[in-house]
């Protein structure tokens, strides 16, 4: 049942990078990490689940903020060492800063400029913010 997990080239820490993309618009929402348990759980629960390196545990996107990512499909790259989650972003916010995407800073004249608006104050999404 988990043979698909054995086909992935996990790094020395047992992780693989995952890019998350909004399925309807194609916008890149975030980059994170997966371990075997996170990917298997995501497939079973039909929602984006990641491995939080900072917390050392599974991270179900939206468990605190309510901004759940419903899995539409899971893709594996040609080298078998990178995953793409295509998701339906519930609530339209993927970033903990309250923006649509974590990729909201654009390089302009050698300076990073925030180009996306904050859609919701993070203090309203997170009880510990």
N, C-alpha and C positions, 0 to 999 in steps of 0.2 A: 503493500500500500504506500509506503514512503520511498519507493524506488526513485521517484523524481528528485528527491533530496540528495541521493547518492550521485546524481549526474552533475551537481553543482560543484564548482571548484572553490571551496571555502578557503579563506586565508588561514594563516598560522593560528589566529585567535578563534577560528571557527566561525568567522563572519564573512558576509558578502555585502557590497554596497547595493542600495536600492534607490532608484529615482522614482518619485511618485508624480504622476502626470494626471491632470484632469481629463477624463475620457472624452468629454463633449467638446472642449475647447482646445485641447492639446497643450495647455499651459503647464510648464514644469512647476510643481508645487513645493517639493522638498527633496532633499537627499538624506538618507539615513542608513542604518545598518540592520541586517537580519542575521540571526543564527537559525539553526534548524528548527528549534521550537517555535520561534516567531513566525517563520514562513508556514510551518505546518498549522499553527493556530490560526493564522490569517485565512488560509484555505478552508479550514473547518468552519470558522466563524463568519466567513464572507465579508471581512472588513480588514482594513490595514492594521497590521500589528508589526511592531518593530522591536529591535533589541536596543535598549537604552544603555549605552556604554557608561554614561555618567552615573546612572542609578543602579546599574548592574542587574537589570530585570526587564521583563517584557513590558512594552509600552503599547497599549491599545489607544491609537489616535482618537482623541475626543473623550477619553474617559473622565477628564476633569472639565474640559471646555465645552463639551457637547458637539464639537466640530468633527464628527465621525467621518471616516472615509470608507464608503462602501466599495468593495472590490468589484470591478467590472471584468478585468482580466489580469493575469500575471504572465509576464514575458521574461524569457531568459536570452541573454545576448549570445552571439556566435562563439565566443570563447568560454561560455558557461561560467563566467565569473562576475556577472552583474545582472541584477534583476530590475525590471520596470513594473511597478504597480500602476495600472490604469484604474482610476477611481472616480466615483461620483462624490464630490466634496459636499457633504451636508452642511448647510449654513454659509457656504461660500468663503470660509476662512480656514486656511491651512496653517498659518504662521502664529506662533505664540505672541507676536507683536500686534495681532489683530488685523493682519493684512491677508489678502487673498493667497499670496505665495510667499515662501521664505526667500525667494529670489526677487527682492524688491529694490535692491541697490544696483544702480547702473554706473559704470565707469565713464565719467565725462571730464575731459581735460585733467586726467590723472587724479581725479577726486571721486569718491563714491557718493552718489546722490540718491536719496530715497525718491523713487518715482511712483510708488503706489501709495494710496491713502490708507490710513488706519480705518478699518470698517467698524471695529468694535474695540473699546478700551479693554486691554488685557485684565485690568482689575475687575471687570464685570464677568470675565470668563473663568478666572482662576481664584479659588478661595484663598490661596496662599500667596497671591501676587502682591 
